[in-house]
Amino acid sequence: MTLEILTPDRKLFSGEVFGVQMPGISGSFEVLDRHAPLVSALKAGRLKVLRDKQNHTASYDIQGGFVEVLNNKVTVLVEGAIIIE
Amino acid sequence: MAGQLKEVRNRIKSVQSTQQITKAMKMVSAAKLRRAQDAIIQMRPYAKKLQEMLSNIVSNTEVESGNSLAVERPVEKLLLIVITSDRGLAGAYNANVIKLAKQLIREKYPTLQSKGGVTIWSIGKKGYEHFAKNNFTVSDTYKDIFLNLTFDQVQKASQAAVKAYLNKEFDKVEIVYSEFKNAATQRFVSEQFLPIPKVASSGNIAKSTKADFIFDPNKEELIAELMPKILNTQLYKAVLDANASEHGARMTAMDKASENANELLRSLKISYNRARQAAITTELTEIVSGAAALQG
């Protein structure tokens, strides 16, 4: 599936991933390949991009935002994000 | 004669140095304009997706959401967010924004101003100075946004406006700014910020995808969460547009100034040469007639 992370300032991430973990407003959740269409609000917390089952490539501390999953394409909109090494 | 020569030479020198400044300012503005345009382009995917998401949610709901940010109230207290620049020398840019703001107050809300129902939040120093001098109710909280133009800063202003609207400190919020078309043209516009104007949803629905979305939390809460974000983006877009317009306007103004300086230089050079030739001719005649007098 493809993942895009967008902020008002720039495009933070774009590419093929295995999955992504996000802090949903009613609890943390993970989106994997072929997830059903979803629109959800995110609260402040940590977002993890998974490259394969074990490894995650990048983590971001986000300030809350939204995620939309449609046709195996995940779009995350956040107002502010800091990348964590 | 020699005195006049020197005078012209001095003027030529001063015009040349002014021209150097205007040329440099033009170059600087061109570079800044590029950066400002980049910022606008960077923001576009985010803004577009946000709108898409909203129309996706709205098209999947039947009920008209009674959002508290979209309620029309009789306008007794108006907030104008006027976006000007911090610096001058940008042609008529600031004057035009201020003119539009005043025209808006005069034409759409003629009775409010005398009752003290108009408040202005000025973004940018020039507008602030003007409105403060002309006895408008003006707040300087956000005038320095251009010193450090980030989304965070703009977000603060937009959130404060939303909060004040919800607390009924204002019944309507409008933004006055200059939309960026290209480097040479700006479009001065006023835009309703709050209450959120009713979306002409019919056009959007056709475009949005009818999918069986899972909504978390429910649609109403999602819409309520999305609205403030969209407002943040709207104000951010206005500020970025104004920023690009400012640099565009300054670039054209400085280009024009350099051109005018060139023209001035040309005519000065002609009068300089004319004066020089006249001086030489007089001198020659003096020498020749002097010699003739000696011989005779």
Interface residues (C-beta under 8 A of the other chain):
Chain A: E4 L6 T7 P8 D9 R10 K11 G24 I25 S26 A36 P37 L38 V39 S40 A41 G65 F66 E68 L70 T75 L77 E79 G80
Chain B: A39 Q42 M43 P45 Y46 A47 K49 L50 E52 M53 N56 I57 T150 F151 D152 Q155 T209 A211 D212 F213 I214 F215 D216 P217 E221 L222 E225 L226 K229 N232 T233 Y236
